[in-house]
Every structure is written in structure tokens, then in C-alpha cells.
Amino acid sequence: MSIRIKQVKATTLARLESRARLTGLSVDDYLLSLLPAEEKDMSLRADNGDDDFEADMLTFAEEKNISSGYNGTYSREDIYFDHD
């Protein structure tokens, strides 16, 4: 039996049913898997930790030949080093 809610379009429901089938879940279980465990826990989480971000920034700085020795301030020369 397929339950249709007035606010959900038929095409959206079909996509949900398809995704649920692909994961081997019922539509209800699939929708529950998308929600946080607790109702109050609706915040987004970062995909990667800070260590990954820092490593990416160091790699970027090395590729761009930029010094990674930030000391808390930038001189005018640091800011405008590539402007003539």
C-alpha cells in the first residue's frame, strides 16, 4: 500500500521509494535514516575534521608558493605582493 501525503508530489514520492529500494529499506526507515537521532540535533556536521582542512590549506600554500608562517598580522607588502 502506498501512502500519499498532499504536500509531497508524486514524483518526489517515487524518488523516495526508489532510493529506499536501493538501500534495502522501507520508505519510512529510509526517511528516518535521513533524520538526526534526536529532534534537537539538527545541526550540520563537517565532512572532514580540522586536521584535514589544515592539511589541505598547507598543500594549497605549497602549490601556490605562499608562506604558511602567519604571525597574526599582515604587512601591506604581504597583502599587495602581486599588485604592481
C-alpha positions as CSV (number, residue, x, y, z in Angstrom):
1,M,0.0,0.0,0.0
2,S,1.4,3.4,-1.0
3,I,0.6,6.3,1.3
4,R,0.4,9.7,-0.4
5,I,0.6,13.0,1.5
6,K,-0.9,16.1,-0.1
7,Q,2.3,18.1,0.4
8,V,4.5,15.5,-1.3
9,K,4.5,15.4,-5.1
10,A,4.1,12.0,-6.8
11,T,7.5,12.4,-8.4
12,T,9.1,13.1,-5.1
13,L,7.5,10.1,-3.5
14,A,8.6,7.9,-6.5
15,R,12.2,9.1,-6.0
16,L,12.0,8.3,-2.2
17,E,10.6,4.8,-3.0
18,S,13.4,4.2,-5.5
19,R,16.1,5.3,-3.0
20,A,14.6,3.2,-0.3
21,R,14.6,0.2,-2.5
22,L,18.2,0.8,-3.4
23,T,19.2,0.8,0.2
24,G,17.0,-2.1,1.1
25,L,14.8,-0.1,3.5
26,S,11.2,0.7,3.7
27,V,10.3,4.3,2.8
28,D,9.7,5.1,6.4
29,D,13.0,3.6,7.6
30,Y,14.8,5.4,4.8
31,L,13.3,8.7,5.8
32,L,14.2,8.0,9.4
33,S,17.8,7.3,8.4
34,L,18.0,10.8,7.0
35,L,16.9,12.5,10.2
36,P,19.1,13.1,13.2
37,A,18.8,10.7,16.2
38,E,17.4,13.4,18.4
39,E,15.0,16.1,17.4
40,K,17.1,18.8,18.9
41,D,20.2,17.7,16.9
42,M,19.5,19.4,13.6
43,S,22.9,21.0,13.1
44,L,25.1,20.2,10.1
45,R,28.3,18.4,10.6
46,A,31.5,18.9,8.8
47,D,32.5,16.1,6.4
48,N,36.1,16.3,7.4
49,G,37.9,17.3,10.6
50,D,40.0,20.3,11.2
51,D,43.2,18.3,10.6
52,D,42.1,17.5,7.1
53,F,41.3,21.2,6.5
54,E,44.7,22.3,7.8
55,A,46.5,19.7,5.6
56,D,44.6,21.0,2.6
57,M,45.5,24.6,3.3
58,L,49.2,23.7,3.7
59,T,49.1,21.8,0.4
60,F,47.4,24.8,-1.2
61,A,50.0,27.2,0.2
62,E,52.8,25.0,-1.1
63,E,51.3,24.7,-4.6
64,K,50.8,28.5,-4.8
65,N,54.3,29.1,-3.3
66,I,52.8,31.1,-0.4
67,S,54.4,31.2,3.0
68,S,52.3,29.4,5.7
69,G,54.0,31.3,8.5
70,Y,51.1,33.6,9.5
71,N,52.1,35.6,12.7
72,G,48.8,37.3,13.3
73,T,49.2,40.3,11.1
74,Y,49.9,41.1,7.5
75,S,52.0,43.9,6.2
76,R,50.9,46.0,3.3
77,E,53.5,44.2,1.2
78,D,52.1,40.8,2.2
79,I,48.6,41.9,1.1
80,Y,49.6,43.5,-2.2
81,F,52.6,41.4,-3.1
82,D,51.2,40.5,-6.6
83,H,50.0,44.1,-7.5
84,D,52.2,46.3,-9.5
